[in-house]
């Protein structure tokens, strides 16, 4: 883990994957304990932190980010980062969104759940505090972006064998099997854009600070 912390952007994520291997071995009764639970992960000095200091885009930087993202034709990523930047939602809240949470007439989003990584995989939870359960306003252009994505998503999923139609319980963001999208996917998308176009490096949480 010391070596990983010097060379990997998010060593904690890699350690979580390693832990799954040991957790499986424990279930198979091959080992008695998970050694990764005894490890302290070193902090990288050059890694952006959750602190707001520098971990955000100003207006021009945000516009440049979306200009670059538009060139990639990744409508799913474009929609996700648009929601994050223009609503201030947390990543887990955004990934837990269903279309039933969005009032396209009133222009609001109701936040009642969040997605997180559990021991046995992805899990939906109630936000930790009452203040996190809220209804927020969204601007017309963000609504248009979501509407266009919903149309694109229906076509894409139909080609993959999933007829999601206008199901209100459909999640806004899913993988190719129409399952919940892994939170690490946002980091992969973000790193790809930043590295390809030489943009300022922020974390996914930095879009909440940007808002």
C-alpha positions as CSV (number, residue, x, y, z in Angstrom):
1,X,0.0,0.0,0.0
2,X,3.0,2.3,0.6
3,X,4.1,1.7,-3.0
4,X,0.6,2.1,-4.4
5,X,0.2,5.4,-2.6
6,X,3.1,6.8,-4.5
7,X,1.9,5.7,-8.0
8,X,-1.9,5.3,-8.0
9,X,-4.3,8.2,-7.9
10,X,-6.7,6.5,-5.5
11,X,-4.9,3.7,-3.5
12,X,-7.9,3.4,-1.2
13,X,-10.1,2.2,-4.1
14,X,-7.4,-0.4,-5.1
15,X,-7.2,-1.6,-1.5
16,X,-11.0,-2.0,-1.4
17,X,-10.8,-4.3,-4.4
18,X,-8.0,-6.3,-2.7
19,X,-10.1,-6.6,0.4
20,X,-12.9,-8.2,-1.6
21,X,-10.5,-11.0,-2.5
22,X,-9.8,-11.7,1.2
23,X,-13.4,-11.3,2.2
24,X,-14.2,-14.1,-0.4
25,X,-11.4,-16.2,1.0
26,X,-12.9,-15.8,4.5
27,X,-16.4,-16.9,3.3
28,X,-14.7,-20.0,1.7
29,X,-13.0,-20.6,5.1
30,X,-9.6,-20.5,3.6
31,X,-8.4,-17.7,6.0
32,X,-9.5,-16.5,9.4
33,X,-9.2,-12.7,8.9
34,X,-8.9,-10.0,6.3
35,X,-5.3,-8.5,6.6
36,X,-6.3,-5.4,4.7
37,X,-8.4,-4.3,7.7
38,X,-5.2,-3.8,9.6
39,X,-3.7,-1.4,7.1
40,X,-3.5,2.4,7.4
41,X,-3.5,4.0,4.0
42,X,-1.0,6.9,3.7
43,X,-2.2,10.3,2.6
44,X,-0.8,11.5,-0.7
45,X,0.4,15.1,-0.5
46,X,-0.2,15.8,-4.2
47,X,-3.7,14.3,-4.3
48,X,-6.7,16.7,-4.3
49,X,-8.6,16.4,-1.1
50,X,-12.2,16.8,-0.1
51,X,-11.3,20.3,1.1
52,X,-12.7,23.1,-1.0
53,X,-9.3,24.7,-1.3
54,X,-8.5,24.5,-5.0
55,X,-10.8,21.5,-5.6
56,X,-13.3,23.3,-7.8
57,X,-13.7,24.9,-11.3
58,X,-14.4,28.6,-11.8
59,X,-16.9,29.5,-14.5
60,X,-14.4,29.6,-17.4
61,X,-12.8,26.3,-16.3
62,X,-16.2,24.6,-16.0
63,X,-17.2,25.8,-19.5
64,X,-13.9,24.5,-20.9
65,X,-14.5,21.1,-19.2
66,X,-17.9,20.7,-20.8
67,X,-16.5,21.8,-24.2
68,X,-13.9,19.0,-24.0
69,X,-16.5,16.5,-22.7
70,X,-18.8,17.3,-25.6
71,X,-16.1,16.2,-28.0
72,X,-16.1,12.7,-26.4
73,X,-19.8,12.0,-27.2
74,X,-20.3,10.5,-23.8
75,X,-23.9,11.7,-23.1
76,X,-24.0,9.7,-19.8
77,X,-21.0,11.4,-18.4
78,X,-22.1,14.8,-19.8
79,X,-25.4,14.5,-18.0
80,X,-23.9,13.3,-14.7
81,X,-21.3,16.1,-14.4
82,X,-24.0,18.6,-15.5
83,X,-26.2,17.6,-12.6
84,X,-23.3,17.6,-10.2
85,X,-22.1,21.0,-11.2
86,X,-25.5,22.7,-11.5
87,X,-27.2,21.2,-8.5
88,X,-24.5,20.7,-5.9
89,X,-25.6,17.1,-5.4
90,X,-23.2,14.5,-3.9
91,X,-22.0,11.8,-6.2
92,X,-23.8,9.0,-4.3
93,X,-27.0,11.0,-4.4
94,X,-26.7,11.5,-8.2
95,X,-26.0,7.8,-8.9
96,X,-29.1,6.9,-6.8
97,X,-31.5,9.1,-8.8
98,X,-34.6,7.6,-10.4
99,X,-36.7,9.5,-12.9
100,X,-39.5,9.5,-10.4
101,X,-37.3,11.8,-8.3
102,X,-37.3,14.5,-11.0
103,X,-40.3,16.8,-11.4
104,X,-39.9,18.0,-15.0
105,X,-42.8,20.4,-14.7
106,X,-41.8,22.1,-11.4
107,X,-38.1,21.9,-12.2
108,X,-37.0,20.1,-9.0
109,X,-35.2,17.0,-7.9
110,X,-36.1,15.1,-4.7
111,X,-33.1,13.6,-2.9
112,X,-34.1,10.7,-0.6
113,X,-31.4,8.1,-1.1
114,X,-27.7,7.7,-1.8
115,X,-25.5,5.0,-3.3
116,X,-22.4,3.7,-1.5
117,X,-20.0,0.8,-1.6
118,X,-20.8,-1.9,1.0
119,X,-19.0,-5.0,2.0
120,X,-21.1,-7.1,-0.3
121,X,-21.2,-4.6,-3.2
122,X,-23.2,-1.5,-4.0
123,X,-26.1,-0.5,-1.7
124,X,-28.7,2.2,-1.5
125,X,-29.1,4.0,1.8
126,X,-31.0,6.8,3.3
127,X,-28.9,9.9,3.6
128,X,-27.0,10.2,6.9
129,X,-28.7,13.4,8.0
130,X,-32.2,14.9,7.8
131,X,-30.8,17.9,6.0
132,X,-29.6,15.6,3.2
133,X,-33.2,14.6,2.4
134,X,-34.2,17.6,0.4
135,X,-35.8,19.0,-2.7
136,X,-33.6,21.2,-4.9
137,X,-34.3,23.4,-7.9
138,X,-32.8,22.8,-11.3
139,X,-32.3,25.2,-14.2
140,X,-34.1,24.7,-17.5
141,X,-31.0,23.8,-19.4
142,X,-30.1,21.0,-17.0
143,X,-33.6,19.7,-17.3
144,X,-33.2,19.7,-21.1
145,X,-29.9,17.8,-20.7
146,X,-31.6,15.1,-18.5
147,X,-34.5,14.9,-21.0
148,X,-32.2,14.3,-23.9
149,X,-30.2,11.7,-21.9
150,X,-33.4,9.9,-21.1
151,X,-34.3,9.5,-24.8
152,X,-30.7,8.4,-25.6
153,X,-30.7,6.0,-22.7
154,X,-33.9,4.3,-23.8
155,X,-32.5,3.7,-27.3
156,X,-29.2,2.5,-26.0
157,X,-30.8,0.1,-23.5
158,X,-33.2,-1.2,-26.1
159,X,-30.3,-2.2,-28.3
160,X,-28.9,-4.1,-25.3
161,X,-32.2,-5.9,-24.8
162,X,-33.7,-3.8,-22.0
163,X,-37.0,-2.1,-22.8
164,X,-37.1,0.5,-20.0
165,X,-39.7,2.7,-21.7
166,X,-40.9,5.5,-19.4
167,X,-40.6,3.5,-16.2
168,X,-40.5,6.0,-13.4
169,X,-38.4,3.6,-11.2
170,X,-35.7,3.5,-13.8
171,X,-32.4,4.8,-12.5
172,X,-31.0,7.7,-14.4
173,X,-27.5,6.2,-14.5
174,X,-26.9,2.5,-15.0
175,X,-24.3,0.2,-16.6
176,X,-24.8,-1.9,-19.8
177,X,-26.7,-4.5,-17.7
178,X,-29.1,-1.8,-16.4
179,X,-27.7,-2.2,-13.0
180,X,-26.4,0.6,-10.7
181,X,-23.4,2.4,-11.9
182,X,-20.2,1.9,-9.9
183,X,-19.1,5.1,-8.2
184,X,-15.6,4.7,-9.4
185,X,-16.8,5.1,-13.0
186,X,-17.1,8.9,-12.5
187,X,-13.4,9.0,-11.5
188,X,-12.4,7.1,-14.6
189,X,-14.4,9.5,-16.8
190,X,-13.0,12.6,-15.1
191,X,-9.4,11.4,-15.2
192,X,-9.8,10.6,-19.0
193,X,-11.0,14.1,-19.8
194,X,-8.4,15.8,-17.5
195,X,-5.5,13.8,-18.9
196,X,-6.5,14.1,-22.5
197,X,-7.1,17.8,-22.6
198,X,-4.7,18.9,-19.9
199,X,-7.4,20.4,-17.6
200,X,-7.1,21.4,-14.0
201,X,-7.3,18.4,-11.8
202,X,-10.2,18.2,-9.4
203,X,-12.1,15.3,-7.8
204,X,-15.7,14.3,-8.6
205,X,-16.7,15.9,-5.3
206,X,-15.1,19.1,-6.6
207,X,-18.2,19.6,-8.8
208,X,-20.2,20.1,-5.5
209,X,-17.7,22.8,-4.5
210,X,-17.9,24.2,-8.0
211,X,-21.7,24.6,-7.6
